[in-house]
Amino acid sequence: MSLTVLDLQRWKDGPPSGSSEDKQSMTKHSAPCMTAGLVLAAGSSARFGSDKRKAEVCDGTTLLSASLRLPSQYLEEVWLVLRPDDDPRDLNLPHAVRVIQDPATARGMGHSLAVGATQITRLSAADSLAVFLGDMPGIKSSSLMLLLSNAASDRITVPTYNGSRGHPVLFGRVFWCHLSALTGDQGARSVLNRFAESVHLVETGDPGILSDVDSIQDLTALVPRSLAH
């Protein structure tokens, strides 16, 4: 497993949206629980037909850069799982994103989660881990702030929109050992089912927590509101 801390130029559009007052509000209302971010971006993009991470959302901003924008603004640590053969310099990443690459990530999302959780357990002092997908740039900052205020080391915090579950899901550190044991391509579903009594649902009123990009049509539909946090 290799780990690289990248200090890259911020994307051409400048800092992510959101005022200093937003950040101050988040700090004041968050639970005393440090949350790190884990963004999963090691998929094959098979349904998209090309590397969707490099697809343009607007003004040259890529889908992956746009998806990293929110966690990079609000979380002290952001970790990114990439394919083992990726060159991170080709992906126009925000500065200070910590890249994780491992051959196991090619075997599915469960393996990507396991690799990420294992590395973060070893190197981070965070109490909670927010798991994002690298193709979801439409999540509102207010949704993330709400989730952070509900995070706890012994809780799994799940956002909902009209009763449907979405991302990011925040896993308290108590559950990281179970994330580290995941395999296959089912993500963290088995952990959520096993510890259902520890799952805390938070209604966000935000359709962005459900909107991922699997096709060109998804991307087209997402563009008008993708950066409106």
Summary of the structure (lengths in Angstrom):
residues: 229
radius of gyration: 16.1
end to end distance: 34.1
largest distance: 44.0
contacts: 758
relative contact order: 0.20
helix: 38%
strand: 21%
